[in-house]
Every structure is written in structure tokens, then in C-alpha cells.
């Protein structure tokens, strides 16, 4: 991909990774659900809240990515040719991580395949792994 925009490729990969399978679309979205009080929610509400949690974590990951990747590109440009390459390595790692996250969370959810808790398991898994990945990305700028 010599001249293909890295941002375009990354945006496409992240957008595809954050698509929730249709059977996880919560009908509860139209209802007034208080995700701060999950102890009093039915399963459909818990599923909805797990999806909301994942979406929030995904937004945080995308923000961290944009910030850190941009900074690494600036730093990379100032380095000698022999030590350049951190942004490309980060992009390669992110693509592999997305594949891992989705495969791992599919494995987790399949234990509950067809059950009403399946969306909760899937989205909770994705939220947790995404939260961890955001920390990993942010740590790349730590001195």
C-alpha cells in the first residue's frame, strides 16, 4: 500500500471492528435505561448497557489512537532513518489486536450461544479488552 493513506486504512479497520453483529442490536435502545443502576435491570437492559460501555470504550480508543499515532509520526520524522518505524509498527499491532479481540470475544460469547446473556458477554469482553488496549496505546508516549 505505498501511497494509500494510513489513516484511511486504519479508519476502515477500526470501523469494521466496531460493527456489532445484528443479533446484538438492542431493542432496548429506544427505552429509557439507566445504566448506572444495573442491579435493577432486566437482561435486555444489561445487554444494552454492555453495548453502551463498549461503544464508549471504542470512542476512547479511537481518541487515544489519533493522539498517540499522530505524535509518533511527528517523533518518527525527527529520527534517523535507522530507527524510524514506530507508527508503522503500531498500525500493524493494532490490526492484529482487532483480529485478536474479535476472535477472543467470539469465543467467549459462543459459550452462551443462543442465550439471552450472549450479547452481554460479547460486549463486556470487547469493552474490557478495548479499555486495556487504550492503556497500552497511551503508554507508548510514556517516557
C-alpha positions in Angstrom: 0.0 0.0 0.0 2.6 2.5 -1.0 0.5 5.7 -1.2 -2.7 4.6 0.4 -3.5 6.8 3.3 -2.6 5.1 6.6 -5.4 7.0 8.3 -7.9 5.7 5.7 -6.8 2.1 6.2 -6.9 2.4 10.0 -10.2 4.2 10.0 -11.7 1.4 7.8 -10.2 -1.3 10.0 -11.4 0.3 13.2 -14.9 1.0 11.8 -15.2 -2.6 10.6 -14.1 -3.9 14.0 -16.6 -1.8 15.9 -19.6 -3.1 14.0 -21.8 -5.0 16.3 -23.4 -8.1 14.8 -27.1 -7.5 14.1 -28.3 -10.0 16.6 -26.8 -7.9 19.3 -28.7 -4.8 18.4 -30.7 -4.0 21.5 -34.3 -3.1 21.1 -33.8 -1.5 24.5 -32.1 1.4 22.8 -35.5 3.1 22.4 -36.3 2.7 26.1 -35.1 4.9 28.9 -32.5 2.7 30.5 -30.4 3.9 33.5 -27.1 2.1 33.1 -25.9 3.5 36.4 -28.3 1.1 38.2 -27.7 -2.2 36.5 -28.8 -4.1 39.6 -32.4 -3.3 38.7 -32.3 -4.0 35.0 -33.7 -7.0 33.1 -31.4 -8.9 30.8 -32.3 -6.8 27.8 -31.2 -3.7 29.7 -28.0 -5.3 30.8 -27.2 -6.2 27.2 -27.9 -2.6 26.2 -25.7 -1.2 28.9 -22.8 -3.6 27.9 -23.1 -2.3 24.3 -23.1 1.3 25.5 -20.0 0.5 27.6 -18.2 -1.0 24.6 -19.1 2.0 22.4 -17.7 4.4 25.0 -14.5 2.4 25.3 -14.2 2.3 21.5 -14.6 6.1 21.3 -11.8 6.4 23.9 -9.6 4.0 22.0 -10.1 6.0 18.8 -9.2 9.2 20.5 -6.1 7.7 22.1 -5.1 6.3 18.7 -5.5 9.6 16.9 -3.4 11.4 19.5 -0.7 8.9 20.0 -0.3 7.8 16.4 -0.1 11.5 15.3 2.6 12.2 18.0 4.6 9.1 17.0 4.5 10.2 13.3 5.9 13.6 14.4 8.6 12.0 16.5 9.4 9.4 13.8 10.1 12.2 11.3 12.7 13.6 13.6 14.6 10.3 14.0 17.3 9.0 11.8 16.3 6.5 9.1 17.8 3.6 11.0 15.4 4.0 14.0 12.2 5.1 12.2 9.1 2.9 12.0 7.2 3.1 15.2 3.9 4.4 13.6 4.0 1.5 11.1 4.7 -1.0 13.8 1.8 0.5 15.9 -0.5 0.2 12.9 0.5 -3.5 12.3 -0.1 -4.2 16.0 -3.5 -2.5 16.0 -4.7 -4.6 13.1 -3.5 -7.8 14.8 -5.1 -6.7 18.1 -8.5 -6.0 16.4 -8.4 -9.5 14.9 -7.5 -11.0 18.3 -10.1 -9.0 20.2 -12.9 -10.0 17.9 -11.9 -13.7 17.8 -11.4 -13.9 21.6 -14.7 -12.3 22.3 -16.5 -14.5 19.8 -15.0 -17.5 21.7 -16.3 -16.0 25.0 -19.8 -15.4 23.6 -20.1 -18.8 22.0 -20.2 -20.4 25.5 -23.6 -18.7 25.8 -24.7 -19.1 22.1 -28.4 -18.5 21.8 -28.8 -17.4 25.4 -30.1 -14.0 26.4 -26.8 -13.3 28.1 -24.8 -13.7 24.9 -24.8 -10.0 23.9 -23.7 -9.0 27.5 -20.8 -11.5 27.4 -19.7 -10.3 23.9 -19.9 -6.6 24.5 -18.4 -6.8 28.0 -15.5 -8.7 26.6 -14.9 -6.2 23.9 -15.2 -3.3 26.4 -12.7 -4.8 28.7 -10.1 -5.6 26.0 -10.6 -2.2 24.4 -10.1 -0.5 27.8 -6.8 -2.4 28.2 -5.7 -1.6 24.7 -6.3 2.1 25.2 -4.0 2.0 28.2 -1.4 0.2 26.1 -1.6 2.8 23.3 -1.4 5.7 25.8 1.7 4.1 27.4 3.6 4.4 24.1 4.2 8.1 24.8 5.3 7.5 28.4 8.9 8.4 28.9 
